Amino acid sequence: MTRPQIICHMHMSLDGKIVGSYLPTDVGMASQREYYNLILGTDRHYRQHKGWLSGRISSEDNFTHYRAPRLDESVSPVPSGDHIADPDAPMHYFSVDPSGRLAWEGNTIDYFETTAHIVEILTNKASNAYKAFLRAQGISYLIAGDDSLDLHEAVRKISELFDVRELILGGGGGLNWSFVLAELCDEISLVITPAADGTKDAQSIFEADGRYTTAVPTSFELHHADRLDDGSLWLRYAVNGPIE
């Protein structure tokens, strides 16, 4: 299967959380800027990618804020298959949304100084009305799976249709763990901010979801550790796989 090199690049607190009240603090924001610079800054480390991939909850939390899309159920049938609305976009935000629920209000998102074209990753569960909603806004979409998301098909299409050699994975814990278990994650890149807030039950970088994945002991091999300018720690691991 043709697929890009996939790097799970995540920002987290000292107590292992990827969300929490530490994020909007001065320390948290400085660390987030370092995280951003590694993938999208002028002198970024990861240079071969054309965007990053996140899950539906991450998109809801950061961009669509749990609005409901306004759909026209009487709209004419759209053409079958994938839809590429902007073939020349230099950067993309690949959003996993299997059933088609995100209420976008435009075809790009802004992240610090970066503007990225939205590409929805759908399954055949997404309705004709939702796909028409995306088309009307100039949003691209890919179909990857029937009743459930086919991760292998998704990354194959991203690679082939967008000429992507490297893909940044920045999902929630469930999506990140799904990629690891599917053997689709080549590297883990962690930026650990020197802050914590002690929040209970906040998401961590990896989380098994009983509906889709299981908890499997898995090992990683550290091959890079560096102190960033703000005091954050940058760790990079190769993914070894399940262990007994």
Buried (B, 14 or more C-beta within 10 A) or exposed (E): EEBBBBBBBBBBBBBBBBBBBBBEBEBBEBBBBBBBBBBBBEEEBBEEBBBBBBBBBBBBBEBBEEEEBEBEEEBEEBEEEBBBBBEEBEBBBBBBBBBBBBBBEEBBBEBEEBEBBBBBBBBEBBBBBBBBBBBEBBBBBBBBBEEEBBBBBBBBBBBEBBEBEBBBBBBBBBBBBBBBBEEBBBBBBBBBBBBBBEBEEBBBBBBBBEEEBEEEEBEBEEEEEEEBEBBBBBBBBBBEEEEE
